[in-house]
Amino acid sequence: MRAENDLSGARTDEDEPGRVFFFSEASLAHETGRALYAGGDLKGAKAALNHSARVRARQPFARTHAVTLGYLSEVQAATGNLDQACATWSDALDAMAGVRSARARQTVTTMRSVLAHGRAASPEMAELDQRAAAYLAKA
């Protein structure tokens, strides 16, 4: 809560230390979402990660945006909404074009693991899994 208050009280005309230039509202929401997910608060995690994905600039933060979408998808799947999760994972894969990182790879690996049970029954999940496999082959 204190971090949220401090962030909301920040002014654009104030100098900030160089080490915190990147920590934005989207960053706080991303980290909050991850902490809530780890603590089992799926509803809170979903809201925070959704907020992060909405407010983060896709460029120059393509990797973080894509990873946030991957984490959001994981939460959506954990809450039983596989259709929504698949749509968000598709957006994450789109956002990963040109992105090469260990966190992005792990996000895609997690996606494939979650989809493992449904891809045989769903052409959409099978296509998403193929896109994920193609990403991993290049990354």
Phi and psi in radians as a Rosetta constraint file:
Dihedral C 1 N 2 CA 2 C 2 CIRCULARHARMONIC -1.098 0.35
Dihedral N 2 CA 2 C 2 N 3 CIRCULARHARMONIC -0.724 0.35
Dihedral C 2 N 3 CA 3 C 3 CIRCULARHARMONIC -1.071 0.35
Dihedral N 3 CA 3 C 3 N 4 CIRCULARHARMONIC -0.725 0.35
Dihedral C 3 N 4 CA 4 C 4 CIRCULARHARMONIC -1.087 0.35
Dihedral N 4 CA 4 C 4 N 5 CIRCULARHARMONIC -0.752 0.35
Dihedral C 4 N 5 CA 5 C 5 CIRCULARHARMONIC -1.119 0.35
Dihedral N 5 CA 5 C 5 N 6 CIRCULARHARMONIC -0.783 0.35
Dihedral C 5 N 6 CA 6 C 6 CIRCULARHARMONIC -1.081 0.35
Dihedral N 6 CA 6 C 6 N 7 CIRCULARHARMONIC -0.752 0.35
Dihedral C 6 N 7 CA 7 C 7 CIRCULARHARMONIC -1.140 0.35
Dihedral N 7 CA 7 C 7 N 8 CIRCULARHARMONIC -0.738 0.35
Dihedral C 7 N 8 CA 8 C 8 CIRCULARHARMONIC -1.211 0.35
Dihedral N 8 CA 8 C 8 N 9 CIRCULARHARMONIC -0.419 0.35
Dihedral C 8 N 9 CA 9 C 9 CIRCULARHARMONIC -1.540 0.35
Dihedral N 9 CA 9 C 9 N 10 CIRCULARHARMONIC -0.087 0.35
Dihedral C 9 N 10 CA 10 C 10 CIRCULARHARMONIC -1.204 0.35
Dihedral N 10 CA 10 C 10 N 11 CIRCULARHARMONIC 2.536 0.35
Dihedral C 10 N 11 CA 11 C 11 CIRCULARHARMONIC -2.033 0.35
Dihedral N 11 CA 11 C 11 N 12 CIRCULARHARMONIC 2.595 0.35
Dihedral C 11 N 12 CA 12 C 12 CIRCULARHARMONIC -1.258 0.35
Dihedral N 12 CA 12 C 12 N 13 CIRCULARHARMONIC -0.314 0.35
Dihedral C 12 N 13 CA 13 C 13 CIRCULARHARMONIC -1.544 0.35
Dihedral N 13 CA 13 C 13 N 14 CIRCULARHARMONIC 0.014 0.35
Dihedral C 13 N 14 CA 14 C 14 CIRCULARHARMONIC -1.645 0.35
Dihedral N 14 CA 14 C 14 N 15 CIRCULARHARMONIC 2.468 0.35
Dihedral C 14 N 15 CA 15 C 15 CIRCULARHARMONIC -1.308 0.35
Dihedral N 15 CA 15 C 15 N 16 CIRCULARHARMONIC 2.521 0.35
Dihedral C 15 N 16 CA 16 C 16 CIRCULARHARMONIC -2.227 0.35
Dihedral N 16 CA 16 C 16 N 17 CIRCULARHARMONIC 2.676 0.35
Dihedral C 16 N 17 CA 17 C 17 CIRCULARHARMONIC -1.068 0.35
Dihedral N 17 CA 17 C 17 N 18 CIRCULARHARMONIC 2.519 0.35
Dihedral C 17 N 18 CA 18 C 18 CIRCULARHARMONIC -1.013 0.35
Dihedral N 18 CA 18 C 18 N 19 CIRCULARHARMONIC -0.492 0.35
Dihedral C 18 N 19 CA 19 C 19 CIRCULARHARMONIC -1.244 0.35
Dihedral N 19 CA 19 C 19 N 20 CIRCULARHARMONIC -0.217 0.35
Dihedral C 19 N 20 CA 20 C 20 CIRCULARHARMONIC -1.998 0.35
Dihedral N 20 CA 20 C 20 N 21 CIRCULARHARMONIC 0.168 0.35
Dihedral C 20 N 21 CA 21 C 21 CIRCULARHARMONIC -1.001 0.35
Dihedral N 21 CA 21 C 21 N 22 CIRCULARHARMONIC -0.568 0.35
Dihedral C 21 N 22 CA 22 C 22 CIRCULARHARMONIC -1.513 0.35
Dihedral N 22 CA 22 C 22 N 23 CIRCULARHARMONIC -0.249 0.35
Dihedral C 22 N 23 CA 23 C 23 CIRCULARHARMONIC -1.457 0.35
Dihedral N 23 CA 23 C 23 N 24 CIRCULARHARMONIC 1.762 0.35
Dihedral C 23 N 24 CA 24 C 24 CIRCULARHARMONIC -1.941 0.35
Dihedral N 24 CA 24 C 24 N 25 CIRCULARHARMONIC -3.079 0.35
Dihedral C 24 N 25 CA 25 C 25 CIRCULARHARMONIC -0.996 0.35
Dihedral N 25 CA 25 C 25 N 26 CIRCULARHARMONIC -0.708 0.35
Dihedral C 25 N 26 CA 26 C 26 CIRCULARHARMONIC -1.137 0.35
Dihedral N 26 CA 26 C 26 N 27 CIRCULARHARMONIC -0.673 0.35
Dihedral C 26 N 27 CA 27 C 27 CIRCULARHARMONIC -1.131 0.35
Dihedral N 27 CA 27 C 27 N 28 CIRCULARHARMONIC -0.766 0.35
Dihedral C 27 N 28 CA 28 C 28 CIRCULARHARMONIC -1.086 0.35
Dihedral N 28 CA 28 C 28 N 29 CIRCULARHARMONIC -0.761 0.35
Dihedral C 28 N 29 CA 29 C 29 CIRCULARHARMONIC -1.118 0.35
Dihedral N 29 CA 29 C 29 N 30 CIRCULARHARMONIC -0.697 0.35
Dihedral C 29 N 30 CA 30 C 30 CIRCULARHARMONIC -1.053 0.35
Dihedral N 30 CA 30 C 30 N 31 CIRCULARHARMONIC -0.903 0.35
Dihedral C 30 N 31 CA 31 C 31 CIRCULARHARMONIC -1.143 0.35
Dihedral N 31 CA 31 C 31 N 32 CIRCULARHARMONIC -0.654 0.35
Dihedral C 31 N 32 CA 32 C 32 CIRCULARHARMONIC -1.092 0.35
Dihedral N 32 CA 32 C 32 N 33 CIRCULARHARMONIC -0.787 0.35
Dihedral C 32 N 33 CA 33 C 33 CIRCULARHARMONIC -1.048 0.35
Dihedral N 33 CA 33 C 33 N 34 CIRCULARHARMONIC -0.738 0.35
Dihedral C 33 N 34 CA 34 C 34 CIRCULARHARMONIC -1.132 0.35
Dihedral N 34 CA 34 C 34 N 35 CIRCULARHARMONIC -0.733 0.35
Dihedral C 34 N 35 CA 35 C 35 CIRCULARHARMONIC -1.150 0.35
Dihedral N 35 CA 35 C 35 N 36 CIRCULARHARMONIC -0.738 0.35
Dihedral C 35 N 36 CA 36 C 36 CIRCULARHARMONIC -1.137 0.35
Dihedral N 36 CA 36 C 36 N 37 CIRCULARHARMONIC -0.686 0.35
Dihedral C 36 N 37 CA 37 C 37 CIRCULARHARMONIC -1.095 0.35
Dihedral N 37 CA 37 C 37 N 38 CIRCULARHARMONIC -0.794 0.35
Dihedral C 37 N 38 CA 38 C 38 CIRCULARHARMONIC -1.086 0.35
Dihedral N 38 CA 38 C 38 N 39 CIRCULARHARMONIC -0.532 0.35
Dihedral C 38 N 39 CA 39 C 39 CIRCULARHARMONIC -1.519 0.35
Dihedral N 39 CA 39 C 39 N 40 CIRCULARHARMONIC 0.003 0.35
Dihedral C 39 N 40 CA 40 C 40 CIRCULARHARMONIC 1.559 0.35
Dihedral N 40 CA 40 C 40 N 41 CIRCULARHARMONIC 0.090 0.35
Dihedral C 40 N 41 CA 41 C 41 CIRCULARHARMONIC -1.574 0.35
Dihedral N 41 CA 41 C 41 N 42 CIRCULARHARMONIC 1.455 0.35
Dihedral C 41 N 42 CA 42 C 42 CIRCULARHARMONIC -1.170 0.35
Dihedral N 42 CA 42 C 42 N 43 CIRCULARHARMONIC -0.689 0.35
Dihedral C 42 N 43 CA 43 C 43 CIRCULARHARMONIC -1.105 0.35
Dihedral N 43 CA 43 C 43 N 44 CIRCULARHARMONIC -0.819 0.35
Dihedral C 43 N 44 CA 44 C 44 CIRCULARHARMONIC -1.133 0.35
Dihedral N 44 CA 44 C 44 N 45 CIRCULARHARMONIC -0.707 0.35
Dihedral C 44 N 45 CA 45 C 45 CIRCULARHARMONIC -1.090 0.35
Dihedral N 45 CA 45 C 45 N 46 CIRCULARHARMONIC -0.759 0.35
Dihedral C 45 N 46 CA 46 C 46 CIRCULARHARMONIC -1.075 0.35
Dihedral N 46 CA 46 C 46 N 47 CIRCULARHARMONIC -0.780 0.35
Dihedral C 46 N 47 CA 47 C 47 CIRCULARHARMONIC -1.110 0.35
Dihedral N 47 CA 47 C 47 N 48 CIRCULARHARMONIC -0.786 0.35
Dihedral C 47 N 48 CA 48 C 48 CIRCULARHARMONIC -1.165 0.35
Dihedral N 48 CA 48 C 48 N 49 CIRCULARHARMONIC -0.779 0.35
Dihedral C 48 N 49 CA 49 C 49 CIRCULARHARMONIC -1.185 0.35
Dihedral N 49 CA 49 C 49 N 50 CIRCULARHARMONIC -0.638 0.35
Dihedral C 49 N 50 CA 50 C 50 CIRCULARHARMONIC -1.031 0.35
Dihedral N 50 CA 50 C 50 N 51 CIRCULARHARMONIC -0.801 0.35
Dihedral C 50 N 51 CA 51 C 51 CIRCULARHARMONIC -1.080 0.35
Dihedral N 51 CA 51 C 51 N 52 CIRCULARHARMONIC -0.793 0.35
Dihedral C 51 N 52 CA 52 C 52 CIRCULARHARMONIC -1.017 0.35
Dihedral N 52 CA 52 C 52 N 53 CIRCULARHARMONIC -0.820 0.35
Dihedral C 52 N 53 CA 53 C 53 CIRCULARHARMONIC -1.100 0.35
Dihedral N 53 CA 53 C 53 N 54 CIRCULARHARMONIC -0.598 0.35
Dihedral C 53 N 54 CA 54 C 54 CIRCULARHARMONIC -1.251 0.35
Dihedral N 54 CA 54 C 54 N 55 CIRCULARHARMONIC -0.682 0.35
Dihedral C 54 N 55 CA 55 C 55 CIRCULARHARMONIC -1.711 0.35
Dihedral N 55 CA 55 C 55 N 56 CIRCULARHARMONIC -0.221 0.35
Dihedral C 55 N 56 CA 56 C 56 CIRCULARHARMONIC -1.347 0.35
Dihedral N 56 CA 56 C 56 N 57 CIRCULARHARMONIC 2.377 0.35
Dihedral C 56 N 57 CA 57 C 57 CIRCULARHARMONIC -1.204 0.35
Dihedral N 57 CA 57 C 57 N 58 CIRCULARHARMONIC 2.248 0.35
Dihedral C 57 N 58 CA 58 C 58 CIRCULARHARMONIC -1.159 0.35
Dihedral N 58 CA 58 C 58 N 59 CIRCULARHARMONIC -0.550 0.35
Dihedral C 58 N 59 CA 59 C 59 CIRCULARHARMONIC -2.167 0.35
Dihedral N 59 CA 59 C 59 N 60 CIRCULARHARMONIC 2.343 0.35
Dihedral C 59 N 60 CA 60 C 60 CIRCULARHARMONIC -1.613 0.35
Dihedral N 60 CA 60 C 60 N 61 CIRCULARHARMONIC 0.335 0.35
Dihedral C 60 N 61 CA 61 C 61 CIRCULARHARMONIC -1.869 0.35
Dihedral N 61 CA 61 C 61 N 62 CIRCULARHARMONIC 0.755 0.35
Dihedral C 61 N 62 CA 62 C 62 CIRCULARHARMONIC -1.017 0.35
Dihedral N 62 CA 62 C 62 N 63 CIRCULARHARMONIC -0.780 0.35
Dihedral C 62 N 63 CA 63 C 63 CIRCULARHARMONIC -1.077 0.35
Dihedral N 63 CA 63 C 63 N 64 CIRCULARHARMONIC -0.866 0.35
Dihedral C 63 N 64 CA 64 C 64 CIRCULARHARMONIC -1.138 0.35
Dihedral N 64 CA 64 C 64 N 65 CIRCULARHARMONIC -0.670 0.35
Dihedral C 64 N 65 CA 65 C 65 CIRCULARHARMONIC -1.084 0.35
Dihedral N 65 CA 65 C 65 N 66 CIRCULARHARMONIC -0.808 0.35
Dihedral C 65 N 66 CA 66 C 66 CIRCULARHARMONIC -1.096 0.35
Dihedral N 66 CA 66 C 66 N 67 CIRCULARHARMONIC -0.755 0.35
Dihedral C 66 N 67 CA 67 C 67 CIRCULARHARMONIC -1.137 0.35
Dihedral N 67 CA 67 C 67 N 68 CIRCULARHARMONIC -0.702 0.35
Dihedral C 67 N 68 CA 68 C 68 CIRCULARHARMONIC -1.043 0.35
Dihedral N 68 CA 68 C 68 N 69 CIRCULARHARMONIC -0.762 0.35
Dihedral C 68 N 69 CA 69 C 69 CIRCULARHARMONIC -1.076 0.35
Dihedral N 69 CA 69 C 69 N 70 CIRCULARHARMONIC -0.672 0.35
Dihedral C 69 N 70 CA 70 C 70 CIRCULARHARMONIC -1.097 0.35
Dihedral N 70 CA 70 C 70 N 71 CIRCULARHARMONIC -0.767 0.35
Dihedral C 70 N 71 CA 71 C 71 CIRCULARHARMONIC -1.115 0.35
Dihedral N 71 CA 71 C 71 N 72 CIRCULARHARMONIC -0.722 0.35
Dihedral C 71 N 72 CA 72 C 72 CIRCULARHARMONIC -1.065 0.35
Dihedral N 72 CA 72 C 72 N 73 CIRCULARHARMONIC -0.731 0.35
Dihedral C 72 N 73 CA 73 C 73 CIRCULARHARMONIC -1.054 0.35
Dihedral N 73 CA 73 C 73 N 74 CIRCULARHARMONIC -0.720 0.35
Dihedral C 73 N 74 CA 74 C 74 CIRCULARHARMONIC -1.068 0.35
Dihedral N 74 CA 74 C 74 N 75 CIRCULARHARMONIC -0.729 0.35
Dihedral C 74 N 75 CA 75 C 75 CIRCULARHARMONIC -1.169 0.35
Dihedral N 75 CA 75 C 75 N 76 CIRCULARHARMONIC -0.739 0.35
Dihedral C 75 N 76 CA 76 C 76 CIRCULARHARMONIC -1.050 0.35
Dihedral N 76 CA 76 C 76 N 77 CIRCULARHARMONIC -0.734 0.35
Dihedral C 76 N 77 CA 77 C 77 CIRCULARHARMONIC -1.139 0.35
Dihedral N 77 CA 77 C 77 N 78 CIRCULARHARMONIC -0.705 0.35
Dihedral C 77 N 78 CA 78 C 78 CIRCULARHARMONIC -1.140 0.35
Dihedral N 78 CA 78 C 78 N 79 CIRCULARHARMONIC -0.438 0.35
Dihedral C 78 N 79 CA 79 C 79 CIRCULARHARMONIC -1.583 0.35
Dihedral N 79 CA 79 C 79 N 80 CIRCULARHARMONIC 0.086 0.35
Dihedral C 79 N 80 CA 80 C 80 CIRCULARHARMONIC 1.590 0.35
Dihedral N 80 CA 80 C 80 N 81 CIRCULARHARMONIC 0.093 0.35
Dihedral C 80 N 81 CA 81 C 81 CIRCULARHARMONIC -1.775 0.35
Dihedral N 81 CA 81 C 81 N 82 CIRCULARHARMONIC 1.332 0.35
Dihedral C 81 N 82 CA 82 C 82 CIRCULARHARMONIC -1.186 0.35
Dihedral N 82 CA 82 C 82 N 83 CIRCULARHARMONIC -0.591 0.35
Dihedral C 82 N 83 CA 83 C 83 CIRCULARHARMONIC -1.091 0.35
Dihedral N 83 CA 83 C 83 N 84 CIRCULARHARMONIC -0.815 0.35
Dihedral C 83 N 84 CA 84 C 84 CIRCULARHARMONIC -1.126 0.35
Dihedral N 84 CA 84 C 84 N 85 CIRCULARHARMONIC -0.732 0.35
Dihedral C 84 N 85 CA 85 C 85 CIRCULARHARMONIC -1.042 0.35
Dihedral N 85 CA 85 C 85 N 86 CIRCULARHARMONIC -0.762 0.35
Dihedral C 85 N 86 CA 86 C 86 CIRCULARHARMONIC -1.121 0.35
Dihedral N 86 CA 86 C 86 N 87 CIRCULARHARMONIC -0.708 0.35
Dihedral C 86 N 87 CA 87 C 87 CIRCULARHARMONIC -1.095 0.35
Dihedral N 87 CA 87 C 87 N 88 CIRCULARHARMONIC -0.730 0.35
Dihedral C 87 N 88 CA 88 C 88 CIRCULARHARMONIC -1.233 0.35
Dihedral N 88 CA 88 C 88 N 89 CIRCULARHARMONIC -0.680 0.35
Dihedral C 88 N 89 CA 89 C 89 CIRCULARHARMONIC -1.078 0.35
Dihedral N 89 CA 89 C 89 N 90 CIRCULARHARMONIC -0.661 0.35
Dihedral C 89 N 90 CA 90 C 90 CIRCULARHARMONIC -1.066 0.35
Dihedral N 90 CA 90 C 90 N 91 CIRCULARHARMONIC -0.773 0.35
Dihedral C 90 N 91 CA 91 C 91 CIRCULARHARMONIC -1.075 0.35
Dihedral N 91 CA 91 C 91 N 92 CIRCULARHARMONIC -0.692 0.35
Dihedral C 91 N 92 CA 92 C 92 CIRCULARHARMONIC -1.085 0.35
Dihedral N 92 CA 92 C 92 N 93 CIRCULARHARMONIC -0.783 0.35
Dihedral C 92 N 93 CA 93 C 93 CIRCULARHARMONIC -1.103 0.35
Dihedral N 93 CA 93 C 93 N 94 CIRCULARHARMONIC -0.687 0.35
Dihedral C 93 N 94 CA 94 C 94 CIRCULARHARMONIC -1.038 0.35
Dihedral N 94 CA 94 C 94 N 95 CIRCULARHARMONIC -0.779 0.35
Dihedral C 94 N 95 CA 95 C 95 CIRCULARHARMONIC -1.207 0.35
Dihedral N 95 CA 95 C 95 N 96 CIRCULARHARMONIC -0.350 0.35
Dihedral C 95 N 96 CA 96 C 96 CIRCULARHARMONIC -1.464 0.35
Dihedral N 96 CA 96 C 96 N 97 CIRCULARHARMONIC -0.004 0.35
Dihedral C 96 N 97 CA 97 C 97 CIRCULARHARMONIC -0.973 0.35
Dihedral N 97 CA 97 C 97 N 98 CIRCULARHARMONIC 2.097 0.35
Dihedral C 97 N 98 CA 98 C 98 CIRCULARHARMONIC 1.450 0.35
Dihedral N 98 CA 98 C 98 N 99 CIRCULARHARMONIC -0.072 0.35
Dihedral C 98 N 99 CA 99 C 99 CIRCULARHARMONIC -1.600 0.35
Dihedral N 99 CA 99 C 99 N 100 CIRCULARHARMONIC 2.272 0.35
Dihedral C 99 N 100 CA 100 C 100 CIRCULARHARMONIC -2.284 0.35
Dihedral N 100 CA 100 C 100 N 101 CIRCULARHARMONIC 1.924 0.35
Dihedral C 100 N 101 CA 101 C 101 CIRCULARHARMONIC -2.772 0.35
Dihedral N 101 CA 101 C 101 N 102 CIRCULARHARMONIC 2.749 0.35
Dihedral C 101 N 102 CA 102 C 102 CIRCULARHARMONIC -1.132 0.35
Dihedral N 102 CA 102 C 102 N 103 CIRCULARHARMONIC -0.684 0.35
Dihedral C 102 N 103 CA 103 C 103 CIRCULARHARMONIC -1.154 0.35
Dihedral N 103 CA 103 C 103 N 104 CIRCULARHARMONIC -0.684 0.35
Dihedral C 103 N 104 CA 104 C 104 CIRCULARHARMONIC -1.129 0.35
Dihedral N 104 CA 104 C 104 N 105 CIRCULARHARMONIC -0.777 0.35
Dihedral C 104 N 105 CA 105 C 105 CIRCULARHARMONIC -1.025 0.35
Dihedral N 105 CA 105 C 105 N 106 CIRCULARHARMONIC -0.765 0.35
Dihedral C 105 N 106 CA 106 C 106 CIRCULARHARMONIC -1.116 0.35
Dihedral N 106 CA 106 C 106 N 107 CIRCULARHARMONIC -0.679 0.35
Dihedral C 106 N 107 CA 107 C 107 CIRCULARHARMONIC -1.056 0.35
Dihedral N 107 CA 107 C 107 N 108 CIRCULARHARMONIC -0.760 0.35
Dihedral C 107 N 108 CA 108 C 108 CIRCULARHARMONIC -1.226 0.35
Dihedral N 108 CA 108 C 108 N 109 CIRCULARHARMONIC -0.664 0.35
Dihedral C 108 N 109 CA 109 C 109 CIRCULARHARMONIC -1.084 0.35
Dihedral N 109 CA 109 C 109 N 110 CIRCULARHARMONIC -0.745 0.35
Dihedral C 109 N 110 CA 110 C 110 CIRCULARHARMONIC -1.088 0.35
Dihedral N 110 CA 110 C 110 N 111 CIRCULARHARMONIC -0.742 0.35
Dihedral C 110 N 111 CA 111 C 111 CIRCULARHARMONIC -0.999 0.35
Dihedral N 111 CA 111 C 111 N 112 CIRCULARHARMONIC -0.830 0.35
Dihedral C 111 N 112 CA 112 C 112 CIRCULARHARMONIC -1.096 0.35
Dihedral N 112 CA 112 C 112 N 113 CIRCULARHARMONIC -0.628 0.35
Dihedral C 112 N 113 CA 113 C 113 CIRCULARHARMONIC -1.148 0.35
Dihedral N 113 CA 113 C 113 N 114 CIRCULARHARMONIC -0.768 0.35
Dihedral C 113 N 114 CA 114 C 114 CIRCULARHARMONIC -1.167 0.35
Dihedral N 114 CA 114 C 114 N 115 CIRCULARHARMONIC -0.640 0.35
Dihedral C 114 N 115 CA 115 C 115 CIRCULARHARMONIC -1.356 0.35
Dihedral N 115 CA 115 C 115 N 116 CIRCULARHARMONIC -0.214 0.35
Dihedral C 115 N 116 CA 116 C 116 CIRCULARHARMONIC -0.916 0.35
Dihedral N 116 CA 116 C 116 N 117 CIRCULARHARMONIC -0.636 0.35
Dihedral C 116 N 117 CA 117 C 117 CIRCULARHARMONIC -1.426 0.35
Dihedral N 117 CA 117 C 117 N 118 CIRCULARHARMONIC -0.414 0.35
Dihedral C 117 N 118 CA 118 C 118 CIRCULARHARMONIC -1.823 0.35
Dihedral N 118 CA 118 C 118 N 119 CIRCULARHARMONIC -0.244 0.35
Dihedral C 118 N 119 CA 119 C 119 CIRCULARHARMONIC -1.167 0.35
Dihedral N 119 CA 119 C 119 N 120 CIRCULARHARMONIC -0.465 0.35
Dihedral C 119 N 120 CA 120 C 120 CIRCULARHARMONIC -1.261 0.35
Dihedral N 120 CA 120 C 120 N 121 CIRCULARHARMONIC -0.504 0.35
Dihedral C 120 N 121 CA 121 C 121 CIRCULARHARMONIC -1.610 0.35
Dihedral N 121 CA 121 C 121 N 122 CIRCULARHARMONIC -0.272 0.35
Dihedral C 121 N 122 CA 122 C 122 CIRCULARHARMONIC -2.233 0.35
Dihedral N 122 CA 122 C 122 N 123 CIRCULARHARMONIC 2.098 0.35
Dihedral C 122 N 123 CA 123 C 123 CIRCULARHARMONIC -1.067 0.35
Dihedral N 123 CA 123 C 123 N 124 CIRCULARHARMONIC -0.591 0.35
Dihedral C 123 N 124 CA 124 C 124 CIRCULARHARMONIC -1.140 0.35
Dihedral N 124 CA 124 C 124 N 125 CIRCULARHARMONIC -0.769 0.35
Dihedral C 124 N 125 CA 125 C 125 CIRCULARHARMONIC -1.176 0.35
Dihedral N 125 CA 125 C 125 N 126 CIRCULARHARMONIC -0.644 0.35
Dihedral C 125 N 126 CA 126 C 126 CIRCULARHARMONIC -1.120 0.35
Dihedral N 126 CA 126 C 126 N 127 CIRCULARHARMONIC -0.721 0.35
Dihedral C 126 N 127 CA 127 C 127 CIRCULARHARMONIC -1.143 0.35
Dihedral N 127 CA 127 C 127 N 128 CIRCULARHARMONIC -0.749 0.35
Dihedral C 127 N 128 CA 128 C 128 CIRCULARHARMONIC -1.076 0.35
Dihedral N 128 CA 128 C 128 N 129 CIRCULARHARMONIC -0.731 0.35
Dihedral C 128 N 129 CA 129 C 129 CIRCULARHARMONIC -1.100 0.35
Dihedral N 129 CA 129 C 129 N 130 CIRCULARHARMONIC -0.678 0.35
Dihedral C 129 N 130 CA 130 C 130 CIRCULARHARMONIC -1.130 0.35
Dihedral N 130 CA 130 C 130 N 131 CIRCULARHARMONIC -0.701 0.35
Dihedral C 130 N 131 CA 131 C 131 CIRCULARHARMONIC -1.105 0.35
Dihedral N 131 CA 131 C 131 N 132 CIRCULARHARMONIC -0.708 0.35
Dihedral C 131 N 132 CA 132 C 132 CIRCULARHARMONIC -1.126 0.35
Dihedral N 132 CA 132 C 132 N 133 CIRCULARHARMONIC -0.759 0.35
Dihedral C 132 N 133 CA 133 C 133 CIRCULARHARMONIC -1.085 0.35
Dihedral N 133 CA 133 C 133 N 134 CIRCULARHARMONIC -0.695 0.35
Dihedral C 133 N 134 CA 134 C 134 CIRCULARHARMONIC -1.137 0.35
Dihedral N 134 CA 134 C 134 N 135 CIRCULARHARMONIC -0.695 0.35
Dihedral C 134 N 135 CA 135 C 135 CIRCULARHARMONIC -1.081 0.35
Dihedral N 135 CA 135 C 135 N 136 CIRCULARHARMONIC -0.837 0.35
Dihedral C 135 N 136 CA 136 C 136 CIRCULARHARMONIC -1.091 0.35
Dihedral N 136 CA 136 C 136 N 137 CIRCULARHARMONIC -0.579 0.35
Dihedral C 136 N 137 CA 137 C 137 CIRCULARHARMONIC -1.172 0.35
Dihedral N 137 CA 137 C 137 N 138 CIRCULARHARMONIC -0.505 0.35
Dihedral C 137 N 138 CA 138 C 138 CIRCULARHARMONIC -1.601 0.35
Dihedral N 138 CA 138 C 138 N 139 CIRCULARHARMONIC -0.489 0.35
